[in-house]
Amino acid sequence: MRLIFRGFGLLMCLCLPAAVSGAAGGQATPAVAQALSVVLVTDRPTALYKVGEAAAFRLSLLDAAGKPVAGKTVEVAIAKEHAPPQTIPVATQVVPVAVTVTMDRPGFVLVTATYHDVSGAATTARAGAGFSPLDIKAPLPCPADFAAFWRAQRQELAALPMNPVLTSVAPQADLNGRVETFDVQLACPGGRPVSGYYSRPIGAKPKSLPAILCLQGAGVRSANRVDWMAQNALAMDINAHGIANGQPAEYYRQLEAGELAGYPGVGAGDRDACYFRGMFLRVARALQFLKAQPEWDGRTLVTWGSSQGGAQALAGAALDPQVTFCAVLVPGLCNLSGNAGGLKAGWPGWVAYRDGQPADPAIAKTAPYFDLVNFAPEIKAQTYLDAGLIDTTCPPSGIYAVFNAIRAPKEILTYPLSGHGYYTAESYARLWKYLAEVKRSN
């Protein structure tokens, strides 16, 4: 088990290589295009502490030349996990002002510092810190019939023929003659097929290639072309909804505003009708398809995704013990019942608590069947996770709860400066390194 800490800023790309940017240490990236800027720095570059230790957030207000400005009031909001934030006014000085925070239990704190100028315009900086994150656990036990429920889903999947339909599509111009690509449709329980793009090298020998399944974040869109991944591997990317690929943008906008509006909450109070049941089964079916290809080496199977795609990648690794490598960034559906233990619940935030009781008992009963913290112990693959300390969409405490529940070889990369981002250059390098090691060992 390894923990690695990085200082990259927020990255926003969906499935193509991203440029990496950010600041060093534990400093939150200040807002730009403001006469004055707020800077917030933790006293440790890792921004990680033990329970009971004091984290010092060093606050400065700088002018356009980078010089400190004294005598101004900055509002500092301190949010400890699920607890309501506490806001205090802090007077700036010519030296950084220390705002000291501690926690008496494992979890994360998010500090937001905001300065309003005379016109009312605001500039804000954020920084986070974690306290004994390796001790974070899910507050509720796994349902007694969790394994039986998902065993029944896999049996239903196995009973339905895959009936693959492959339609050839033109590869990217620079890969013409080297890679062939197909639109793939696979029958699947849940009312929607697997729908994606599949690419393979032309002329690949039987049992010669690893297979990679890429999963998508939240939203409604086509599968992505993964031709560029398929020069030395079988590569597949599926859209999250079993919808048609390669359609005009308006097609997906209409689906998102109509039939698929609010899809994360569909069936949230019924495990058999929950939207993520069909989504997870489509992941399992796509893995079956990749394993059925004659070119698959029979040994190397990868799931890879971020946010909602990260949740799918983890679920796929749990549902298919032949997955050997699972690389996940800021995954959703982590510790969905976290609020029951005073922790922030992961996206999509189904389970609300009032006065210590779930606001909707049916949702509270359903959520554990789709919570990755309960899938985690079933994962056999080497697993990598990323967490951003200022991520309010997929909070780091939920990701750590999942990480701590994984029994397979694992590593987590913590980005003190990141909010809810997607693939980093480091995550690509991690995947290529693994595939290179596999190739050398064969």
N, C-alpha and C positions, 0 to 999 in steps of 0.2 A: 504494500500500500504506500502510495507516495502523494505528498501534497506539494504543489508548486504554486508560486505566487507571481503574478504578472501585473504590469502597470499600464496596460493598453487602455485607450479610451473607447468610447462607444463605436461599434462597427455596424454598418447597416447595408448588408447585401443579402440576397436570398439564396443563391446557389452557385454563384461564380466567384472566382478568387477575388479577395478584397484587399485593398491597401490598408495598411495598419498605421494608425496615428494615435497620439496620446501624450501624456506628460509623465514625468518620472515620479517615483516614490508613491506616497499616499495622497497626492494632491488632486482634488477634483478639478476638471477642466473648467476654467471660468467662462462665463458668457462673453460673447464678442459684441462689437459695435455698440459699446456703452462707454460713456465718459469715464465712469469708474467701474472697476471690476472687483468682485469678491473672490478671494482665494481661501480655500479650506484645505489644511494639510494635517494628516495624522502623524503622530510622533514615531510611528513604526511604518516602514514601507509596506510591510505585509498587511497592516491594519488588522492583525489578529492578536488576541489577548486571552488570558485565562480568566475564568469567572472570578470576580472580585478585584481584578487589576483595574487600574485607571487608564483609560484611553484619552489622550489629550489631543483635541482638535484645535489646531492653531489657525486663528482667523485673522485675515488682513484685508484691508480695503486699499486698492491701488489706483492711482490716476493713470492717464493715458501713457505717461512716461515710465510707468512701473514703480513710482515712488509711493510710499505709504501715506495714507490720509488719516489724520487723527480727528477725534471729536465728532464722528458720525455714528448714527445708531443703525445697527444691523440686527434684524430679527432672526433669531436662531431657533429652529424647530427641531426638537429631539424626539425621534420616534423609535421606541423600543418594541420591536416585533408588533404584535397585534394591539398593544396598548395605545390609547389616543396620544398624539404628539403633545409635548409640552413646549411652549414657546417662551423664550426669554429675550429681552433686549440686551445687546452687548455694545458698549461704546468702544469704537476703534481707537487704537493708539499708534504711535510711530513704530512700535515693535508688535509682533503678532500677539494676540490675546488668546490665552489658553481656555478652551471650554472643555471641562473634564467630565467624562461620562464613564460609568461602570454599570455592570449588570450582575445580578446575584444568581443568575441561572443561564444555561447555554442559550445562545441566540445572537441576533444581530441588531445593531442600532444604525439608523439612518439619520444623518444630521443635514439639514437644509438651511443655508444662510442666505438671507435676502436683504438687499439694500434698495430702498426706494428713493429716487432723487426728487427734487422739488417739483418736477412735472408729473410725478407718480410712476414714471417708468421704473421697472424693476430689473435688477441683475442678480443672478442666483448662482450659487455653487453648492454642490452636494458631495458628501463623503460618507463612507460607511465603515463600520468596524464589526468584527466578530469576536464572540467570547466563547471559548471552549467548543468550537463547532463540531469537533469529533465526538462530542457527547450528546449531540442532538438526536433525539429519537421521536418516532411517531407517538402521539399521545394516546392513540386507540389501538387495540389489538387487531390483527388481521381476522376477517370473518372466518369462522370455523369451516364453512363450505366454499371458501375462495378457490382452492385447488379443484374441488369437484365441479364448480361452476365453469371454470375455464377448460377443464378436461372435457366437459360436455360440448363446449364450443368447438374445440378441436375435432371432436368426433363428428359434429355436424359438418365441419369443413371437409373432413376426409370422405364423408359420404356423398358429397357433391362433386361430380366430375369437373375438372378444370376447364375443359373445352376452350383451349387457347385459340385466339384469332389474332394472327400477326399480319399487319399491313406494312409493306416496305415504304419507307420514306427516304428522301434524298439525304445523304450525310452532309455534314459541313464540307465546304469546298476543299479546304486544305486536308481533309481526311479521305477524300474520294479515292477509292481503290484500296484503302487500308481498313476501313471500318464500314460495317453495314448496320443500319438502324431500322427499327420497326416500331410502329404503334401497336401496343399489346392490350388486348382485352381478355380478362379471365373471369369466368363465372365464380361467384362468391356468395355465401349466405349474407343476409342483411339487406337485400334488395338492390344493391349496387355492385357492379363488377369492379375488379381491379382495372385501372386504366392508367397506362403509362407509356414511357418510351424505353426501349431495350436496345442496347448496342453491343456488338461483339466484333473482334478483329476478323477480317476476312481470312479464311484458310487456317483458322486455329485448329490445333490438333485436339483429339479427344482427351479429356481429363488433364488439361494443361493449364487452366486459368482459374484464378480466384474470382469470386463474385461479390459485387458491391450493390447494396440496395440503399438508395437515397430517399429520404422522407421529407415532406414539406411542412413548413410552419403554417400558422393559422392564416386563414383567408381562403379565397376561392380563385383558383387559377389553373391553367394547364400544367401538366407534367413538364419538367424541364428536359431538354435534350442533353444527354450525357455522352455524346460521341467522344468528347475530349478525354473522358475517363477510360474509354474502351480500347485503347491501343494495346494494353497489356492485361486486360481484365474483362470479365462480363460485367456490364454496368446497367442498372435499371433505376429509373426515377418514376415514382407513381404520384399522381395527384391525390389529395387527401379524401376526395369525395366520390370517386368512381364516375367522373363526368368526362365529356369529350375533350380531347386534347387539340391544341393548335387552332382554336377558334379565335375570332376577333375579340378584342378587349371588351366590347359591349356585351358579348355573350356572358362573360364571367361577371360583369357588373350587374346584369339583370338577375343572374342566379343569386348573387350575394345579397341583392336587395329584395329578392322574392323567395323562391323555394328554399334557399339555404340561409336566409336571414336568421341570425341567432342560433345557428346550428349547434354550438357547444352546449347549449342548455336543453336541446331536444332530448326528451326521455330521461332527464336528470333524476327523476323520482322513480324510475323503473329499470332495473338492471337489464332486462331483456329488450327494452326499447331504447336504451341509452345510445346516443349517436356514436359514442366511441367504441361500442361493441363491434359495429360493422367496420369501423376504421381499423381497429386492431386486427380483425380477421382478414382484412384486405392485405395488411402487412404480412401476416402468416402465409397467405396464399401466394403473394409475390415471392416470398422466400422459397416456397415449394416449387414455383416455376423455375427460379434460378437453379435450384438443385437438380431439376429434371433435365437441364441442358447437357448434352454430351460433352461439351467443352469444359464443364466445371471440374475442377481438380478433385472434388470430393472431400476437401479438407478445409478450405479457407472461405469463410462466409462472413460478410461485413454488413452491419447496419449503421447508418450515419444520418444524423439530422440535428436540427436546432429548434428550440421552442416546442411547438406542437410536434414538429418532426422529431425532436429529441425524445418526446414521450413515446412516439411510435417506434423509434429505434430501440428504446429500452424494453418496451412491451414485446417487440419482435424477438429480441434476444432472450426474453423469459419464456416466450411461447415455443421457441424453436431451439432446443439444446445444441444444435449443430452450428449455431452462430459462434464464431471464434473471436470476433473483434467488434466492439460496440463503441462508437465515438459520438458523444452527445454534448451539445452546447446548450446552456440555459434551458433545460427541459421544462415543459409544462406538466400539469397533472401530478405534481410532487407534493405529498403531505396535504392532501385536499382537506383533511380534518384537522389541520394544524391549529385552527382557532380554538379547538377544544382544549389545547394545552398552552394557550397564550402565544402561539407562534402564528406568523403570517401564513395563510393558506395559499397554495399555488394556483396558478391559472387553471381553469377559468373561474375560480373563486365561488364554487357552487354553495359551499356549506357555511352559512352564517349562524352565529350563536348569539343568543340574547339571554342575559342573566344565567349564563352557564348551560343553557339548553339550546338544541338546534332549532332554528326558526322554522325549518321544514323537515320534520322527521323522515319523510320518505326520501328526500335528497340525501340526508345524512346517512341513511341506511344503504343507499345505492353507491355513493361515492367511493367507499373502500374497495369495491370490485374493479375500479378503474384507476386507483391510486397507485402510482409507480412504487411507492414505498412497500406495497404488498407484493408487487412483481419482483422486486429487487433480489430477494433471497433465491429466486429460481434461476437467476442469470448465471450461466457457466462461462461466458465469454470474458476475455480480457476487456475491461471497461474503462473508458476515460470520460470524465465529466468536466464541464466548465461552469463557473458561477461568477456573476457580477455582483459586487457588494452594494451597488446603488440600483440594482434591478428591482423595480416595484411590480413588474408583470409576473416574473417567475422568481420569487424571493430566494435569496441564498440559503435560508434556513431549511426550506423544503428540499432543495437540491442536496444539501448535506444530510438530511434525514434519509434520502434515498441512497446516497453514497455510503453512509454508515451501515445500511442494511444489506449491501452487496457483499457476498461471501467470496466471490471470484477475485482474481488479481485486479487491482484497480488503482486509479490515480485521479486526483482532482486538481484542476488549475483554477486558482482564484484570482480574479482581476479586480483589484481595489477600485479602479476608476470606471468600470464599465456598468452601464445600465443594461437594458435588454437589447443585446446585439445578436449577430449571426456569426457566420464562419470567420475565423481569424486565420492569418497566414500560418500561425503555429498549429492550428488544427489540421490544415492541409498537410503540413510537414510531418505531423504525427502519423497520418494515414499512409503517406508515401513511405515513411520509414518502416512501418509495419509490413507493408506489401513487399518492400525490398528484402526485409529479413526473411519473409516467407519464401521468396524466390530463391534466396541464397541457400535456404535449408532443404530445398527440393532437389 
